[in-house]
């Protein structure tokens, strides 16, 4: 996935490529993400609680992807976007924490130790990506998280309703701003490729998370 899309940088506007990548490979393109099993089925309460806890492990700690990208990006153009997004994501971390507390203990799952280790490894991979010295990579990672979070928020709000928690209004910036900021810094093909790579790698990790959560749901159902 990464090489095919990133290889197109320089042949189409990077903002358009980002939008196409997110639409094709974001969390919403994952079958489990929008499934009845996760959102509406008889085991939805446990499955949503599981998703909340694992998203909290992945994105609930400070500094997160956007914070690290804001600290490592030397590009003056997107710096304001990164700072505003980091501030907004602080509210999302607070929301995640509220949901995790309301959800109670992590649902017992056969082989749970291995999945815990897997998501901790994912978190380390995201931190490395967001701290990358490759110019544009950290910015792309922040773009990917901010854009995909708009979809992930739908799952968090579904969990909130199940848990009797009032959904918290999102303060994240409009997704359309990502393409605007990307277009403003476009023109350098290696930089654009790095942006796309960072975005794609975030989406790869998110797809891995949804696959892990689906496997955990299947393990609970089979036990």
Residue pairs with C-beta under 8 A, 6 or more apart in sequence:
1 25
1 200
1 203
1 204
2 196
2 197
2 200
2 201
2 204
5 17
5 20
5 21
5 25
5 196
5 200
6 193
6 196
6 197
6 200
7 193
8 17
8 196
9 17
9 189
9 192
9 193
9 195
9 196
10 189
10 192
10 193
13 183
13 186
14 182
14 183
14 186
14 192
14 195
14 196
15 178
15 179
15 180
15 182
15 183
15 186
16 179
17 192
17 196
18 143
18 147
18 178
18 179
18 182
18 195
18 196
18 199
19 178
19 179
21 196
21 199
21 200
21 203
22 144
22 147
22 148
22 175
22 199
22 203
23 29
25 200
25 203
25 207
26 147
26 148
26 151
26 203
26 206
27 33
27 148
27 151
27 152
27 203
27 206
27 207
27 210
28 34
28 151
30 206
30 207
30 210
30 211
32 38
32 210
32 211
32 213
32 214
32 217
33 151
33 155
33 210
35 41
36 44
37 43
37 44
37 47
37 214
37 217
38 44
38 47
38 48
38 51
38 155
38 213
38 217
39 48
39 155
39 158
41 47
43 217
43 220
43 221
44 162
45 162
46 107
46 217
46 220
47 107
47 213
47 217
48 103
48 155
48 158
48 159
48 162
48 163
49 103
49 104
49 106
49 107
49 159
49 162
49 163
50 106
50 107
50 109
50 213
50 216
50 217
51 155
51 159
51 213
52 96
52 99
52 100
52 103
52 156
52 159
53 100
53 103
53 106
53 107
54 115
54 119
54 209
54 212
54 213
55 96
55 152
55 156
55 209
56 96
56 97
56 99
56 100
57 116
57 119
57 120
57 123
58 119
58 122
58 123
58 126
58 205
58 209
59 65
59 92
59 93
59 96
59 145
60 93
60 96
60 97
60 100
61 93
61 123
62 90
62 93
63 71
64 89
64 93
64 130
64 145
65 126
65 127
65 129
65 130
65 141
65 142
65 145
65 202
66 82
66 85
66 86
66 89
66 130
66 142
66 145
66 146
67 86
67 89
67 130
68 127
68 130
68 131
68 138
69 82
69 130
69 138
69 139
69 141
69 142
70 79
70 82
70 83
70 85
70 86
70 142
72 130
72 131
72 132
72 133
72 138
73 79
73 82
73 138
73 139
73 142
74 135
75 135
75 136
75 139
75 185
77 181
77 184
77 185
78 139
78 181
78 184
78 185
81 173
81 177
81 181
82 139
82 142
84 173
85 142
85 146
85 172
85 173
87 171
88 170
88 171
88 172
88 173
89 145
89 146
89 149
89 172
91 168
91 170
91 171
92 149
92 153
92 170
92 171
92 172
94 168
95 156
95 168
96 156
98 165
98 168
99 156
99 159
99 160
99 163
99 165
102 160
102 163
102 164
102 165
103 159
103 163
106 112
107 216
107 220
108 220
109 115
109 216
109 219
109 220
109 223
110 219
110 220
110 222
110 223
111 219
112 216
115 212
115 215
115 216
118 208
118 212
119 209
119 212
122 205
122 208
122 209
125 201
125 205
126 141
126 202
126 205
129 137
129 138
129 141
129 198
129 201
129 202
130 138
130 141
130 142
131 138
132 138
132 141
132 198
134 194
134 197
135 190
135 191
135 194
136 190
136 191
136 192
136 193
136 194
136 195
136 197
136 198
137 194
137 195
137 197
137 198
138 198
139 185
139 195
139 198
140 194
140 195
140 196
140 197
140 198
140 199
140 200
140 201
140 202
141 198
141 199
141 201
141 202
142 198
143 178
143 181
143 182
143 195
143 198
143 199
144 198
144 199
144 200
144 201
144 202
144 203
145 202
146 172
146 173
146 175
146 178
147 175
147 178
147 199
148 202
148 203
148 206
149 172
150 170
150 172
150 175
152 206
153 170
153 172
156 167
157 167
159 165
160 166
160 167
160 168
161 167
182 195
185 191
185 195
186 192
